[in-house]
Amino acid sequence: MSHDPRHVLGRLGERLALEHYERLGFTLLARNHRTRFGELDLVVHDGRTLVFAEVKTRRATRGAVPWDALDARKRRQVRDMARAFLAEVPDRPPAAEIRFDAVGVLIDPRGRLARLDHLEAAF
């Protein structure tokens, strides 16, 4: 496990995003799943929908915008990673829908959740 502050912050954001999905009735299928295109943050399923969630975590400072890093290149990369996941994990549960979500997490100076924004079908 990395102790780099950015990795620690990212893991915290992913944990908070996963807890949010679990409150919504989703089950975790994969976390930090590595593909040849990169790493998927979260893959969750609710019995009908398979969600590939890109989690962006930032410190809650004035002007902090988690979505800054979710540009067209990153969205294309997430789609490529999702295609690889679908090909590599044939024993996943069936899904009527596939969705790409974005979850923005802001963490206050004490390390607590300040805000969580969940954009369903973000791209």
URVEN-V858549 format. One record per pair of residues at least 24 apart in sequence whose C-alpha atoms are under 7 Angstrom apart, sorted by the first residue. I is the first residue (numbers start at 1). GAP is how many residues later the second one is. D is the distance in whole Angstrom. If there is no record, write none. Layout:
I:GAP:D ; I:GAP:D
//
This chain:
9:48:7 ; 10:47:6 ; 13:42:7 ; 13:44:5 ; 13:92:6 ; 14:41:6 ; 17:86:7 ; 35:46:6 ; 35:49:6 ; 37:40:7 ; 37:43:7 ; 37:44:6 ; 38:43:6 ; 40:41:7 ; 47:48:7 ; 48:47:5 ; 48:48:5 ; 48:49:6 ; 49:46:5 ; 49:47:6 ; 49:48:5 ; 49:49:6 ; 50:45:6 ; 50:47:6 ; 50:48:5 ; 50:49:6 ; 51:47:6 ; 51:48:5 ; 51:49:6 ; 51:50:7 ; 52:30:7 ; 52:47:6 ; 52:48:5 ; 52:49:6 ; 53:47:6 ; 53:48:5 ; 53:49:6 ; 53:50:7 ; 54:47:6 ; 54:48:5 ; 54:49:6 ; 55:47:6 ; 55:48:5 ; 55:49:6 ; 56:47:6 ; 56:48:5 ; 56:49:6 ; 57:47:6 ; 57:48:5 ; 57:49:6 ; 58:47:6 ; 58:48:5 ; 58:49:6 ; 59:47:5 ; 59:48:5 ; 59:49:6 ; 60:46:5 ; 60:47:5 ; 60:48:5 ; 60:54:7 ; 66:38:5 ; 66:39:7 ; 67:37:7 ; 75:48:7
//
